[in-house]
């Protein structure tokens, strides 16, 4: 696994690149102390493909998967609000961790929610498409449509 540091002073972050690293993510999160309560935001297809592999390695007191429908039309404030409601229902707090598991829509939506829920919670991108890798995950852009 390769690590690339994006040097932004106090906002610096690492990018981990590798093959089949989902099972290792739990160990990485645990060592970094990014959160014991984890919320995975994904869509049904990606959850079916990769959800079990990701959840298997996570060591969390709470690990919930929040599925949103697939497609650009669901990257909106209404869906973000539904995710906020779920986070409140499941007692997410400032020390919780949101993992975006999916393509660009999921990365944008989950990143927006993570940045705005309780004025920001820890957040990890697990991009599953090339566009998601270079757009939201590395570029840092997150947003919803209005």
Legacy VTK file of the C-alpha trace (Angstrom):
# vtk DataFile Version 3.0
C-alpha trace
ASCII
DATASET POLYDATA
POINTS 146 float
0.000 0.000 0.000
1.319 3.426 -0.955
0.727 6.581 1.088
0.709 10.057 -0.420
0.537 13.070 1.877
-1.471 16.069 0.685
0.327 18.867 2.540
-2.155 21.587 3.472
-0.635 22.545 6.818
-3.318 21.985 9.520
-5.708 20.516 6.915
-3.232 17.921 5.572
-4.392 14.399 4.876
-3.071 11.105 3.567
-4.201 9.206 0.492
-3.762 5.435 0.682
-3.523 3.600 -2.616
-3.502 -0.133 -2.961
-5.183 -3.292 -4.094
-7.644 -5.095 -1.812
-7.165 -2.741 1.155
-10.766 -2.837 2.430
-9.957 -5.541 5.004
-7.098 -3.352 6.299
-9.202 -0.209 6.721
-10.399 -1.209 10.203
-6.829 -1.423 11.460
-5.942 1.930 9.851
-8.981 3.631 11.417
-8.269 2.089 14.822
-4.614 3.184 14.804
-5.552 6.719 13.723
-8.325 6.938 16.355
-10.749 8.409 13.793
-13.895 7.142 15.493
-15.480 4.248 17.351
-18.970 4.882 15.947
-18.877 4.398 12.189
-21.527 5.211 9.610
-21.038 3.897 6.085
-22.906 5.825 3.395
-23.276 3.842 0.188
-25.753 2.716 -2.431
-27.353 -0.745 -2.733
-25.150 -1.996 -5.591
-21.851 -0.930 -4.033
-22.991 -2.226 -0.659
-23.682 -5.626 -2.228
-20.266 -5.635 -3.910
-18.013 -4.241 -1.166
-20.000 -3.639 2.028
-19.264 -6.960 3.723
-15.536 -6.722 2.974
-15.410 -3.247 4.519
-17.547 -4.026 7.583
-15.649 -7.260 8.295
-12.463 -5.397 9.225
-14.038 -2.516 11.150
-13.644 -2.481 14.904
-16.414 -0.164 16.045
-18.853 0.021 18.919
-21.486 1.098 16.383
-21.282 0.346 12.666
-24.334 1.255 10.617
-24.758 1.252 6.871
-26.945 3.998 5.430
-28.014 3.237 1.868
-29.140 5.908 -0.555
-30.546 5.300 -4.047
-28.154 5.302 -6.993
-27.936 8.288 -9.303
-27.149 11.981 -9.576
-30.759 12.966 -8.886
-30.373 11.719 -5.293
-27.441 14.041 -4.558
-29.689 16.681 -3.016
-30.665 18.398 0.218
-33.666 16.113 0.783
-31.482 12.985 0.813
-28.850 14.791 2.925
-31.617 15.641 5.393
-32.680 11.986 5.525
-29.091 11.032 6.327
-28.970 13.697 9.091
-32.164 12.170 10.523
-30.569 8.700 10.499
-27.402 10.017 12.143
-29.472 11.613 14.905
-31.614 8.473 15.285
-28.484 6.348 15.721
-26.819 8.866 18.093
-23.956 9.944 15.852
-21.763 12.515 17.588
-18.764 14.737 16.872
-16.387 11.806 17.344
-18.253 9.566 14.897
-16.762 8.631 11.543
-18.519 8.708 8.186
-17.178 6.467 5.434
-18.236 7.196 1.854
-18.218 3.871 0.013
-19.051 4.422 -3.643
-18.749 6.599 -6.690
-18.885 10.343 -7.168
-22.482 10.843 -6.033
-21.846 8.998 -2.780
-18.542 10.814 -2.234
-20.103 14.231 -2.803
-23.190 13.519 -0.698
-21.394 11.824 2.205
-18.674 14.487 2.206
-21.276 17.257 2.350
-23.079 15.518 5.215
-19.823 14.918 7.111
-18.796 18.562 6.728
-22.132 19.916 7.922
-23.361 17.431 10.550
-22.581 18.890 14.000
-20.239 21.377 12.264
-18.143 18.531 10.891
-17.273 14.931 11.727
-14.402 12.701 10.686
-14.706 11.418 7.167
-13.045 8.860 4.899
-13.577 8.370 1.172
-13.472 4.853 -0.245
-13.990 5.639 -3.932
-15.100 2.818 -6.201
-14.805 4.619 -9.559
-11.981 6.460 -11.258
-13.987 9.706 -11.348
-14.687 9.462 -7.622
-10.984 8.885 -6.991
-9.841 12.073 -8.697
-12.853 14.319 -8.155
-14.160 14.061 -4.607
-11.628 11.792 -2.917
-8.412 13.530 -3.918
-9.767 16.882 -5.049
-11.776 17.335 -1.880
-14.886 18.644 -3.632
-18.133 17.755 -1.911
-21.571 19.173 -2.637
-25.228 18.508 -3.229
-27.488 19.846 -5.949
-30.230 22.389 -5.258
LINES 1 147
146 0 1 2 3 4 5 6 7 8 9 10 11 12 13 14 15 16 17 18 19 20 21 22 23 24 25 26 27 28 29 30 31 32 33 34 35 36 37 38 39 40 41 42 43 44 45 46 47 48 49 50 51 52 53 54 55 56 57 58 59 60 61 62 63 64 65 66 67 68 69 70 71 72 73 74 75 76 77 78 79 80 81 82 83 84 85 86 87 88 89 90 91 92 93 94 95 96 97 98 99 100 101 102 103 104 105 106 107 108 109 110 111 112 113 114 115 116 117 118 119 120 121 122 123 124 125 126 127 128 129 130 131 132 133 134 135 136 137 138 139 140 141 142 143 144 145
